[in-house]
């Protein structure tokens, strides 16, 4: 009898180990399509590194590239936009130009950075949408992915600043101008304040990139984790491996919790559609603002 209980406990522990609330937002060597049918791909690795997110990012890049090539061919024809897909993609491009590039970078330089900003926005947006597909995964919920995007934006921002102001001129833009009237004590104090603020300004150049990465990562991670936990309420009242003590022998709790969990997840999933676009907008808009500040630093 004791042996049977031990086996049952071990089986329950094995089942628990298979359910990971962060599996959807963590890179892995396995890509699932239909878990109930056990349909998926194993062994996705290169030099021991998982390739799940790399594959999803490649798919996102292909979708964006094909969309832009297709839209470019349509627009070159000179025909007015026809069809929902054509109008949707073109409206997204105008949105990036009018609501991100021009307000952030400025009217004069907006068109120069429009290709990068458009690609960045669509790439993040498509990855966010892919993350909403069950069992695939959310690349933008990985700090490695968002960090790589932030590094690319970091170089675009500061290379733009160097091109506009020169290396020396751009470095000087981080040094504030503080003038304190008075004797030697006031001059020394002004130097100390200027030196300290200059260090903070130089640090800010790197902090901004970190903010871009952490903001996108944290929002997507939180959203997907919340969706998982709300659905997990069903297991807490029905699955013997996870059932809470108060739910044991209370089958009616399942019929109370299940509709509530499914309805709430459905509503939050619709909200996640909005957040997918919102987070792509915020990342791209902040990048545009930082580019504008680098090219035209405040005086």
C-alpha positions in Angstrom: 0.0 0.0 0.0 2.8 2.3 0.9 4.6 1.4 -2.3 1.5 2.3 -4.3 1.3 5.7 -2.6 4.9 6.3 -3.3 4.4 5.5 -7.0 1.4 7.8 -7.1 3.3 10.6 -5.4 6.2 10.2 -7.9 3.8 10.2 -10.8 2.2 13.4 -9.6 5.6 15.0 -9.1 6.5 14.1 -12.7 3.3 15.6 -14.0 3.9 18.8 -12.0 7.4 19.0 -13.4 6.0 19.0 -16.9 3.9 22.1 -16.3 6.0 25.3 -16.3 4.2 28.7 -16.1 7.2 30.2 -17.9 7.5 27.6 -20.7 5.7 30.0 -23.1 8.2 32.8 -22.5 11.4 30.8 -22.3 13.6 29.7 -25.2 13.8 25.9 -25.6 15.0 23.0 -27.8 11.4 22.0 -28.5 8.7 23.6 -30.6 5.1 22.5 -30.0 2.2 22.9 -32.4 -0.5 20.5 -31.1 0.5 19.3 -27.6 -2.5 17.0 -27.2 -1.6 15.2 -30.4 2.1 15.2 -29.4 3.0 17.0 -32.6 6.1 19.1 -32.4 9.8 19.4 -33.3 12.6 18.3 -30.9 16.4 18.9 -31.0 16.2 22.5 -32.1 19.7 23.6 -31.1 23.0 25.0 -32.5 26.2 24.6 -30.5 24.0 23.6 -27.5 21.9 26.8 -27.7 18.1 26.6 -28.2 16.7 27.8 -31.5 13.0 28.0 -30.7 12.9 31.8 -30.5 15.3 32.1 -33.4 12.9 30.2 -35.6 10.0 32.4 -34.5 12.0 35.5 -35.1 12.9 34.3 -38.5 9.3 33.6 -39.3 8.4 37.1 -38.1 11.2 38.7 -40.3 10.0 36.7 -43.3 6.4 37.9 -42.8 7.5 41.5 -42.5 9.8 41.2 -45.5 7.3 39.6 -47.8 4.6 42.1 -46.7 6.9 45.1 -47.5 7.9 43.6 -50.9 4.3 42.8 -51.8 3.1 46.3 -50.7 5.9 48.0 -52.6 4.9 46.2 -55.8 1.3 47.3 -55.3 2.2 50.9 -54.6 4.4 51.1 -57.6 1.5 50.1 -59.8 -0.1 53.5 -59.0 -3.5 51.9 -58.3 -5.5 53.1 -55.3 -5.4 50.7 -52.3 -7.8 47.8 -52.6 -8.6 45.1 -50.2 -8.4 44.8 -46.4 -4.8 43.6 -46.3 -3.5 46.4 -48.6 -5.3 49.0 -46.6 -4.1 47.5 -43.3 -0.4 47.4 -44.1 -0.4 50.8 -45.7 -2.2 52.3 -42.8 0.4 50.9 -40.5 3.2 52.5 -42.6 1.4 55.9 -42.5 0.9 55.5 -38.7 4.7 55.0 -38.2 5.5 58.0 -40.4 2.9 60.4 -38.9 2.7 59.3 -35.3 6.3 58.0 -34.6 8.9 59.2 -37.1 7.8 62.8 -37.6 7.0 63.6 -34.0 10.1 61.8 -32.6 12.8 62.5 -35.1 11.5 65.7 -36.7 10.0 66.6 -40.0 13.3 67.1 -41.7 14.9 63.8 -40.8 11.9 61.6 -40.5 12.1 60.0 -44.0 15.8 59.1 -43.4 14.9 56.9 -40.4 11.5 55.8 -41.6 12.7 52.5 -43.1 14.4 51.4 -39.8 11.5 52.6 -37.6 8.9 50.9 -39.8 10.9 47.6 -39.8 11.4 47.8 -36.1 7.7 48.5 -35.4 6.4 45.7 -37.7 9.0 43.2 -36.5 8.1 43.7 -32.8 4.4 43.8 -33.6 4.5 40.5 -35.5 6.5 38.8 -32.8 4.0 40.0 -30.2 1.2 38.5 -32.3 3.0 35.2 -32.7 3.3 35.1 -28.9 -0.5 35.1 -28.7 -0.7 31.8 -30.6 -1.0 29.0 -28.1 2.0 26.6 -27.7 4.4 28.6 -29.9 6.1 31.0 -27.6 6.7 34.7 -27.2 10.2 35.9 -28.3 9.6 39.4 -27.0 9.1 38.0 -23.5 12.8 37.1 -23.5 15.3 39.7 -22.2 17.8 38.3 -24.7 15.6 39.2 -27.7 14.5 42.6 -26.4 18.1 43.3 -25.4 19.3 42.6 -28.9 16.7 44.9 -30.3 17.8 47.6 -27.8 21.5 47.2 -28.8 20.6 47.7 -32.5 18.6 50.9 -31.6 21.5 52.0 -29.3 23.9 52.0 -32.3 21.4 53.7 -34.6 20.8 56.4 -32.0 24.4 57.3 -31.3 25.8 56.8 -34.8 23.1 59.3 -35.9 24.3 61.7 -33.2 27.9 61.4 -34.2 27.1 61.9 -37.9 25.2 65.1 -37.1 27.5 66.7 -34.5 30.9 65.0 -35.0 32.5 62.8 -32.4 33.8 65.6 -30.2 30.7 67.7 -30.7 28.4 64.8 -29.8 30.4 63.9 -26.7 30.1 67.5 -25.6 26.3 67.4 -25.8 26.3 65.2 -22.7 28.1 67.9 -20.6 25.8 70.5 -19.1 26.6 74.2 -19.0 26.5 75.4 -15.4 27.6 78.9 -14.4 27.8 79.9 -10.8 28.7 83.4 -10.0 31.1 84.0 -7.1 34.6 83.2 -5.9 36.8 80.1 -6.2 34.5 78.1 -3.9 31.5 78.6 -6.3 33.7 77.8 -9.3 34.8 74.5 -7.7 31.2 73.7 -6.8 30.2 74.4 -10.4 32.9 72.1 -11.7 31.9 69.3 -9.3 28.2 69.6 -10.2 29.1 69.7 -14.0 31.4 66.7 -13.6 28.8 64.7 -11.7 25.9 65.5 -14.1 28.1 64.7 -17.1 28.8 61.2 -15.7 25.0 60.8 -15.2 24.4 62.0 -18.8 26.9 59.5 -20.2 25.4 56.7 -18.1 21.9 57.8 -19.5 23.1 56.9 -23.0 23.3 53.3 -21.9 20.4 53.4 -19.5 18.0 54.4 -22.3 18.8 51.2 -24.2 18.3 49.2 -21.0 14.9 50.8 -20.5 13.9 49.9 -24.0 14.8 46.3 -23.4 13.3 45.9 -19.9 10.1 47.7 -20.7 9.1 45.4 -23.6 10.4 42.3 -21.9 8.6 42.9 -18.6 5.2 43.8 -20.2 5.1 40.8 -22.4 6.4 38.4 -19.7 3.8 39.7 -17.2 0.9 39.4 -19.7 1.6 35.8 -20.7 2.3 34.7 -17.1 -1.1 36.2 -15.9 -2.9 34.4 -18.7 -1.3 31.1 -17.7 -2.1 31.5 -14.0 -5.7 32.4 -14.6 -6.2 29.2 -16.7 -4.2 27.3 -14.0 -7.1 28.0 -11.6 -9.0 25.2 -13.4 -6.3 22.7 -12.5 -6.3 23.8 -8.9 -9.9 22.7 -8.5 -9.9 19.6 -10.8 -6.5 18.1 -11.4 -5.5 15.6 -8.6 -1.9 16.6 -9.0 -2.6 20.2 -8.2 -5.9 20.2 -6.5 -6.1 22.5 -3.4 -7.4 20.8 -0.2 -10.7 22.8 -0.2 -11.6 21.5 -3.7 -11.1 17.8 -2.9 -14.5 16.0 -3.4 -16.1 19.3 -4.5 -16.7 18.7 -8.2 -19.1 21.6 -8.4 -16.1 24.0 -8.0 -14.9 23.0 -11.4 -18.1 24.3 -13.1 -17.8 27.5 -11.1 -14.1 28.2 -11.8 -13.8 26.9 -15.4 -16.3 29.4 -17.1 -14.9 32.3 -15.1 -11.3 31.4 -16.0 -12.0 30.9 -19.7 -14.1 34.1 -20.0 -11.4 36.1 -18.2 -8.6 34.7 -20.3 -10.6 35.4 -23.5 -11.1 39.0 -22.4 -7.5 39.5 -21.4 -6.4 37.9 -24.7 -8.3 40.6 -26.6 -6.5 43.1 -24.4 -3.2 41.5 -25.3 -3.9 42.2 -28.9 -4.0 45.8 -28.1 -0.9 45.5 -25.9 0.9 43.8 -28.8 0.6 46.9 -30.8 1.0 49.3 -27.9 4.4 47.8 -26.8 5.6 47.9 -30.4 4.6 51.5 -30.6 6.3 52.5 -27.3 9.6 50.8 -28.2 9.7 52.4 -31.7 8.5 55.8 -30.5 11.1 56.0 -27.7 13.7 55.0 -30.3 12.6 57.8 -32.6 12.7 60.3 -29.7 16.2 59.2 -28.7 17.3 59.6 -32.3 15.9 63.1 -32.4 17.6 64.0 -29.1 20.9 62.6 -30.4 20.7 64.5 -33.7 19.4 67.7 -32.2 20.5 67.9 -28.6 18.9 70.5 -26.4 21.0 73.6 -25.7 
